[in-house]
Amino acid sequence: MIRAVFLFILTINSSTAFTQNTGTPLFPNGSKVCFVGNSITHNGEYYNNLWLYYATRFPKEKITFYNAGISGDVAGGVLKRIDTDILVHKPSHVVMMIGMNDVRRSLYGKGKDNDSLKRNALDFYKVNTEKTVGIFKEKIGNVILLKPSIYDQTATLETENFYGVNDALQACGAHMSFLAAKYQTELVDFQSIMLKINLQRQKQDSSFTIVSKDRVHPLSAGHFVMTYQFLKDTKAPQYVSKISIGKDLGQSQKNSFNCKIEKLTSENNTLSFQCLEESLPFPVKEAANIALEWIPFQEEFNQQLFQVDNLTKGNYTVYIDDQLITTCSETELKKGINLALFSQTPQYKQAVEVMKVSNQYRNTESIIRNLRFVELNHLSGLTAQADLTVVEKHLADRLETLKNGGNYEYYHKQFKNYIEKKPSEDEILKKLSSMVNTIYKINQPQIHVFKIVKQ
């Protein structure tokens, strides 16, 4: 649902606003993009948002995103699985965020004097990430490094505060900056914006956190902020389209952008035309809506500008395919309204359908990632992995050794799911492939009929 602002009036001068136009997509047609990381990537939400952005903004560019996140992973783990879990996809691009587990959070907090161990942890991180980036650069070429998301050491929460962890993560971020410069890669800074939002919001509410109560894992709003920053740092285009209706069809098409206008008529106080836009607006999921109060996402990355000039003074009702969108004045229409803020437009509704399949893809892909989690972390020394009876016995024995740990229930669930889901792996992979095809079938923009009726 669109909150707060019903009618967004653009104040940008249209003659300069479109110098950015739609730009060249970061991931061109046919790209295969691997997102590498730990549990925050394993979760899959921020990268799923990015895929939705590209599927709606560049519907003709068919790309595939692969989740290569493993819960609990470190840079050394990425290095070990680089062939079997990452390069196996033959990616054209790789995006990596790692560090949250490398800093060894348990070393931090009040009364803990582990300076040498802390330094060693960061040294291992630096060595292993440099080796990994070197391989990515050689084997793949297109590399995007992410400064790791934050550990919240400033919020007033019941969860124990391992103070100093975020300072260590900032050191990891500085190393990512160093590697980006050395290997000439893209760099995305999640840390600065997350810390800024925390600082601003915690002034009013000391318990506010951009992540979650565990101080580590972002929820939907946090993942959406990460999505925003990725788009910002990689210079993603701002505009869905510009529909600018003037005195005639020729002028209208000339002043418009990323769309084709036809059958422009004006009679009986009704202006009508057909329009085929080349992109869809970005639909924001309800769980992430609160993030729109923290970041200017709609203004910077979701502009579907609709302008009408040469109208006589008065109020006008806007319809798209006979669906009432809004009523506004001729002055407001001349300045322009952002159609992406109206959830009842057919374009937005179509984008929501794309989002639904995208979410289904994420949920289905999580089954595969959970299989990989068990295989990489708990079956790596087992030679008879094809025999599920042997695997089940091995995991039962493994679970016994984890009884006294803090994550017993999590491991119990993962091991149980592995035995249940592994036989269906090929079927699940085929389902994922089918979902990709569905996304790039239902995301194709359609022709719509616009009517502007004077009241």
Beta strands, then each sheet from edge to edge (+ up, - down):
strand 1: 32-37
strand 2: 64-69
strand 3: 93-97
strand 4: 142-147
strand 5: 186-189
strand 6: 239-245
strand 7: 259-267
strand 8: 270-277
strand 9: 303-308
strand 10: 315-320
strand 11: 323-329
strand 12: 337-338
strand 13: 447-454
sheet 1: 2+ 1+ 3+ 4+ 5+
sheet 2: 6+ 9+ 12-
sheet 3: 7+ 8- 13+ 10- 11+
end
